[in-house]
Every structure is written in C-alpha cells, then in structure tokens.
Amino acid sequence: MARLLTILFISLCFETAGVITLKKGLGSLEGPKSYSPRDIGNLVWRGISNKHIVVGVFFEAVFFVGLLMMMSRGEVSFVWPLTSLTFVFSTIAARYYLHERVDPLRWMGVALIVCGAGLITYNEKKNERTNPVSNPLVSTERTGS
C-alpha cells in the first residue's frame, strides 16, 4: 500500500500544479467578442498557444498516468475516493499561491474530505491486517483471464 500512496501523493501534486497553472493561463485569456466560428477559433488558438495552459494540460496528463497506475494496482473503491484529496491540495494552493479567499465553510468542507480519506485509508489498513492474502494491494499474484 505504501507504493500506491506514494503514487497517489505524486499524482496529487501534479494534479494541483495542473489546476493552478490552468487557472493562471485561463485567467489571462479574454473571452470571445462574439460566438462566431472565427472568434471561437481565435480563442482556441490563444488557449493552445498559452504556455500556462499547455503546461497545465501536461501536468494533468501526468496525473492521469498516475491515476491509471493506481487503478491498475488497487481497488476502485479505495483509489477513486482518495483522489478527492486533489480538492484539499488545490484549495491550499489556491489560498496561498493564487491568494484566493477561502471562507471557513469551505475549510470545513476540506476537513470533511480529509476525514473521509482518512476513514478509507484506515479501513484499507484494517482489512490488510485481518486478511493479507486476499488483499489485492498486498498480494503479489496477478489474476486475470
């Protein structure tokens, strides 16, 4: 499970960097003057030529690779809820890097996400201790058809 959590942490860092970088890039784009095909095309071109957006998409792609690695090694009911920690990382980064105001109610939501992730990890650790042979995160055998 340590390997899976290491991949998760690294992936969450890339996801957070991607979100923050995309926000910076998108914030520098002006919206289209109209919704004509030409203006939309110009907006798309400005988006794909914006270095922040390109780097943000790259970071998001790295996160997706990490997600694929995690999904291939762990159960969806364990891995997918833990990816919600990206909301925690992103909120912290938005507060301190983008200087966004985060009100107390939002921080409470972040705390609930952390509690949920903690419960999922605790449950996984408990299952590991009680039945280590059948746990796919512990077992070295690969099953398949």
Backbone bond lengths (Angstrom), bond angles and torsions (degrees), N, CA, C in turn:
res aa  C-N    CA-C-N  psi(-1)  N-CA   C-N-CA  omega(-1)  CA-C   N-CA-C  phi
1 M - - - 1.449 - - 1.524 110.64 -
2 A 1.330 118.07 -27.68 1.465 120.78 -179.99 1.527 110.77 -60.56
3 R 1.324 117.32 -40.02 1.468 120.57 179.14 1.527 110.71 -63.71
4 L 1.327 115.59 -42.73 1.458 120.27 179.34 1.526 111.10 -63.02
5 L 1.324 117.04 -42.40 1.465 120.43 179.49 1.526 111.74 -69.07
6 T 1.331 117.21 -31.44 1.470 120.65 175.70 1.526 109.74 -66.13
7 I 1.323 116.32 -45.90 1.473 120.30 177.33 1.521 109.64 -61.16
8 L 1.337 116.39 -40.96 1.467 120.80 178.85 1.523 110.59 -59.79
9 F 1.324 117.62 -49.32 1.461 121.21 -177.93 1.531 111.20 -60.67
10 I 1.324 117.14 -46.43 1.469 120.78 179.65 1.527 109.87 -63.06
11 S 1.323 116.43 -43.27 1.469 120.34 179.51 1.521 111.38 -62.97
12 L 1.332 116.73 -41.13 1.461 120.08 179.08 1.527 111.49 -63.04
13 C 1.320 116.23 -36.24 1.470 119.60 177.24 1.528 110.84 -64.43
14 F 1.335 116.59 -42.51 1.467 119.47 177.70 1.525 111.29 -66.90
15 E 1.331 117.35 -39.63 1.462 120.52 178.26 1.524 110.43 -61.55
16 T 1.320 116.44 -45.09 1.460 120.67 179.52 1.519 111.14 -63.32
17 A 1.328 116.77 -45.70 1.470 120.29 177.63 1.524 110.44 -60.51
18 G 1.334 116.27 -38.55 1.464 120.04 178.82 1.511 112.50 -64.17
19 V 1.326 116.70 -46.50 1.461 121.15 -179.31 1.524 110.92 -62.75
20 I 1.321 116.73 -46.18 1.465 121.05 -178.18 1.530 110.52 -65.53
21 T 1.331 116.31 -42.46 1.468 120.01 -179.73 1.528 110.72 -67.24
22 L 1.344 116.86 -40.55 1.466 119.31 176.56 1.524 111.01 -62.30
23 K 1.322 116.85 -41.26 1.468 120.47 178.79 1.528 110.92 -59.91
24 K 1.334 115.95 -43.62 1.475 119.18 178.13 1.522 110.64 -62.03
25 G 1.328 116.90 -43.75 1.460 120.57 -179.45 1.514 112.77 -66.94
26 L 1.321 116.47 -44.29 1.461 120.10 -179.20 1.524 111.38 -68.59
27 G 1.325 116.97 -31.36 1.457 120.59 177.99 1.517 112.88 -66.96
28 S 1.327 116.87 -22.17 1.465 119.96 -179.38 1.533 112.56 -90.00
29 L 1.329 116.96 -6.44 1.471 119.75 179.14 1.520 110.77 -90.06
30 E 1.308 115.55 137.85 1.455 120.03 171.00 1.512 107.58 -86.27
31 G 1.313 116.43 145.14 1.459 120.53 176.75 1.528 110.81 -69.36
32 P 1.314 117.10 167.25 1.467 119.65 179.35 1.527 111.18 -68.58
33 K 1.315 115.64 148.26 1.467 120.20 177.96 1.522 110.41 -71.45
34 S 1.313 115.71 -33.22 1.466 121.89 174.69 1.523 106.95 -144.51
35 Y 1.278 116.05 178.70 1.459 119.38 -179.56 1.524 111.35 -105.02
36 S 1.319 115.05 34.95 1.455 120.16 175.41 1.529 108.90 -75.51
37 P 1.314 117.62 154.79 1.464 119.89 179.25 1.537 112.54 -55.34
38 R 1.329 116.70 -36.94 1.460 120.03 -179.71 1.532 112.06 -64.60
39 D 1.355 115.97 -46.79 1.464 119.60 179.81 1.526 111.69 -66.39
40 I 1.312 117.16 -38.12 1.463 120.32 176.88 1.527 109.47 -65.48
41 G 1.324 117.03 -42.32 1.470 120.85 177.08 1.519 111.74 -60.12
42 N 1.342 116.44 -42.73 1.472 120.46 177.26 1.534 111.21 -61.97
43 L 1.329 116.64 -40.67 1.458 120.59 178.86 1.541 110.38 -63.74
44 V 1.328 116.31 -43.98 1.467 120.36 178.42 1.522 109.81 -61.56
45 W 1.323 117.22 -43.98 1.466 120.40 179.78 1.537 111.19 -61.90
46 R 1.333 116.09 -43.97 1.464 118.57 178.06 1.528 110.95 -62.45
47 G 1.331 115.88 -34.59 1.460 120.22 178.90 1.518 112.40 -68.29
48 I 1.330 117.57 -46.50 1.470 119.06 -177.13 1.519 112.48 -77.22
49 S 1.318 117.03 -12.03 1.465 119.15 176.52 1.536 111.91 -102.05
50 N 1.321 117.51 2.69 1.458 122.27 178.63 1.529 108.45 -84.92
51 K 1.326 117.04 122.54 1.472 120.26 -174.41 1.520 112.21 -62.73
52 H 1.325 118.42 -36.16 1.467 120.02 178.93 1.525 111.39 -64.99
53 I 1.311 116.29 -40.76 1.466 119.56 179.77 1.526 110.66 -67.95
54 V 1.312 117.52 -42.20 1.466 120.77 178.63 1.524 110.86 -62.23
55 V 1.323 117.06 -45.82 1.467 120.60 179.08 1.526 109.84 -65.68
56 G 1.319 117.91 -40.40 1.465 121.49 178.04 1.522 112.05 -60.95
57 V 1.325 116.52 -42.65 1.466 120.25 177.85 1.527 109.99 -65.37
58 F 1.326 117.72 -38.20 1.460 121.10 176.64 1.529 110.55 -61.11
59 F 1.331 117.10 -47.06 1.465 120.90 178.99 1.531 111.02 -60.98
60 E 1.324 116.14 -40.35 1.464 120.09 177.78 1.528 110.76 -64.06
61 A 1.320 117.37 -37.24 1.463 121.19 177.78 1.529 110.71 -65.26
62 V 1.330 116.90 -40.46 1.475 120.53 176.87 1.528 109.48 -62.66
63 F 1.334 117.21 -41.73 1.465 120.46 175.84 1.520 110.56 -58.61
64 F 1.324 116.85 -43.07 1.464 120.64 -178.62 1.527 111.05 -63.17
65 V 1.323 117.37 -39.25 1.470 120.73 175.94 1.530 109.63 -61.51
66 G 1.323 116.66 -44.29 1.462 120.42 176.76 1.516 111.50 -61.04
67 L 1.334 116.63 -40.49 1.457 121.01 177.65 1.526 110.78 -61.36
68 L 1.319 116.88 -43.02 1.462 120.22 177.66 1.524 111.21 -61.77
69 M 1.325 116.44 -40.81 1.464 120.50 178.09 1.533 110.64 -63.06
70 M 1.320 116.36 -43.29 1.462 119.67 179.97 1.521 111.65 -65.71
71 M 1.329 116.00 -42.71 1.462 120.04 -178.61 1.524 111.35 -65.41
72 S 1.325 117.37 -31.11 1.459 119.50 179.76 1.528 111.31 -76.07
73 R 1.318 117.99 -19.88 1.467 121.97 -177.20 1.525 113.91 -102.94
74 G 1.304 118.17 -21.11 1.453 120.45 -173.82 1.512 112.48 -131.35
75 E 1.301 114.77 172.62 1.455 121.16 178.53 1.527 109.71 -78.90
76 V 1.311 116.02 144.20 1.464 121.54 -179.76 1.528 110.34 -58.81
77 S 1.326 117.11 -40.03 1.463 120.73 -178.04 1.527 112.61 -67.48
78 F 1.321 117.53 -13.66 1.465 121.62 174.88 1.526 110.28 -98.94
79 V 1.322 117.10 -49.58 1.465 122.05 -172.93 1.527 112.01 -70.52
80 W 1.310 117.00 -50.25 1.467 119.44 -171.83 1.524 112.84 -61.16
81 P 1.338 119.79 -46.74 1.471 117.93 177.44 1.532 113.38 -60.81
82 L 1.334 117.56 -32.15 1.466 118.89 179.93 1.523 112.25 -69.32
83 T 1.327 117.20 -23.00 1.466 118.34 176.92 1.527 111.08 -67.24
84 S 1.345 117.24 -13.90 1.470 119.63 176.15 1.523 111.24 -64.51
85 L 1.331 116.73 -15.64 1.466 119.27 176.54 1.531 111.50 -62.97
86 T 1.330 117.62 -14.88 1.470 119.17 174.92 1.531 110.26 -60.79
87 F 1.337 116.60 -31.34 1.463 119.55 177.48 1.518 110.47 -65.35
88 V 1.316 116.56 -36.34 1.463 121.37 178.68 1.528 109.40 -67.43
89 F 1.326 116.27 -52.86 1.464 121.25 -179.25 1.536 110.43 -59.25
90 S 1.332 116.31 -43.90 1.470 120.19 -177.44 1.517 111.97 -67.28
91 T 1.320 116.94 -37.72 1.466 119.58 178.73 1.521 110.58 -65.51
92 I 1.319 116.20 -42.80 1.469 120.00 178.19 1.529 110.17 -63.16
93 A 1.331 116.47 -44.73 1.476 120.21 179.40 1.530 110.96 -64.93
94 A 1.334 117.40 -39.76 1.465 120.17 179.11 1.525 110.53 -63.82
95 R 1.310 115.71 -38.90 1.474 119.65 -179.98 1.522 112.11 -66.87
96 Y 1.330 116.14 -46.98 1.467 118.83 -171.46 1.524 114.29 -96.62
97 Y 1.320 118.06 -22.68 1.462 119.41 -179.86 1.530 111.61 -99.86
98 L 1.338 115.86 -43.57 1.469 119.13 179.03 1.532 111.97 -92.02
99 H 1.331 117.20 -5.81 1.468 123.80 179.36 1.528 112.21 59.26
100 E 1.339 115.58 37.83 1.460 119.94 175.69 1.528 109.00 -78.31
101 R 1.297 114.93 150.25 1.466 119.81 175.75 1.528 107.22 -84.46
102 V 1.317 116.50 126.36 1.463 121.68 177.56 1.526 106.95 -118.23
103 D 1.331 115.94 113.00 1.463 118.70 -175.73 1.533 111.23 -77.74
104 P 1.327 116.94 165.64 1.472 121.30 -175.76 1.531 114.32 -57.74
105 L 1.326 117.20 -35.52 1.460 119.36 179.21 1.534 111.05 -63.25
106 R 1.326 116.78 -39.14 1.462 120.49 176.22 1.524 111.30 -64.78
107 W 1.343 116.33 -41.32 1.472 119.38 176.90 1.521 110.81 -62.22
108 M 1.323 116.95 -34.68 1.471 119.74 176.76 1.527 110.24 -64.92
109 G 1.322 116.64 -39.72 1.463 120.07 175.83 1.521 111.60 -62.01
110 V 1.325 116.32 -41.12 1.466 121.33 177.20 1.531 109.47 -61.84
111 A 1.323 116.64 -41.74 1.468 120.22 178.96 1.530 110.93 -63.73
112 L 1.317 117.79 -37.86 1.467 120.78 177.44 1.533 111.00 -64.55
113 I 1.325 116.99 -39.07 1.463 120.53 177.09 1.528 109.96 -61.96
114 V 1.328 116.43 -44.37 1.470 120.46 178.92 1.527 110.10 -61.70
115 C 1.329 117.16 -42.86 1.472 120.31 178.28 1.530 110.76 -61.82
116 G 1.319 116.91 -43.42 1.462 120.21 178.99 1.518 111.91 -62.20
117 A 1.320 116.92 -43.82 1.469 120.78 178.40 1.525 110.14 -64.07
118 G 1.330 116.82 -38.33 1.459 120.36 177.53 1.524 111.93 -63.80
119 L 1.331 117.29 -41.77 1.467 120.37 178.16 1.529 111.43 -63.34
120 I 1.319 116.44 -40.88 1.468 120.19 179.64 1.525 110.52 -64.72
121 T 1.316 116.87 -43.53 1.465 120.68 179.65 1.526 110.32 -67.26
122 Y 1.328 117.74 -42.00 1.466 121.29 177.81 1.527 110.35 -59.21
123 N 1.327 116.41 -46.05 1.456 121.11 179.87 1.523 111.01 -61.38
124 E 1.312 117.35 -40.03 1.467 121.06 179.51 1.518 110.68 -65.88
125 K 1.333 116.54 -43.02 1.466 120.59 177.74 1.528 110.73 -62.89
126 K 1.330 116.89 -41.03 1.461 121.31 179.01 1.532 110.25 -62.81
127 N 1.315 116.68 -42.94 1.468 120.62 178.42 1.523 110.97 -65.42
128 E 1.321 117.08 -35.81 1.463 121.81 178.34 1.521 110.67 -61.63
129 R 1.327 116.19 -42.35 1.467 120.46 -178.02 1.521 112.35 -71.52
130 T 1.339 117.26 -37.24 1.462 119.51 -175.91 1.514 113.36 -81.57
131 N 1.326 118.35 -28.46 1.464 120.85 -177.29 1.522 110.32 -146.58
132 P 1.332 119.37 68.72 1.468 121.71 -173.67 1.524 114.26 -66.83
133 V 1.329 119.21 -24.62 1.463 120.68 -176.21 1.521 111.72 -73.33
134 S 1.319 117.22 -38.98 1.463 118.92 -176.12 1.515 113.35 -88.64
135 N 1.326 118.09 -5.62 1.458 121.60 -178.39 1.527 109.58 -76.36
136 P 1.333 118.20 118.76 1.469 120.44 -177.74 1.522 114.29 -65.25
137 L 1.343 117.89 -18.44 1.450 119.64 178.43 1.528 111.36 -79.58
138 V 1.339 116.65 -20.74 1.446 121.67 -177.15 1.522 110.81 -100.90
139 S 1.317 115.59 -36.91 1.460 120.66 -175.21 1.517 111.44 -65.05
140 T 1.336 115.81 141.03 1.471 119.45 177.84 1.515 111.42 -95.64
141 E 1.349 117.57 -7.64 1.458 120.09 179.26 1.522 109.07 -78.44
142 R 1.315 114.87 146.33 1.458 120.94 175.09 1.521 107.00 -109.42
143 T 1.292 117.23 128.07 1.452 120.45 176.86 1.510 108.29 -105.93
144 G 1.251 115.77 150.69 1.463 119.90 179.64 1.492 110.75 -178.18
145 S 1.315 116.24 175.30 1.453 119.45 179.99 1.486 111.55 -106.15
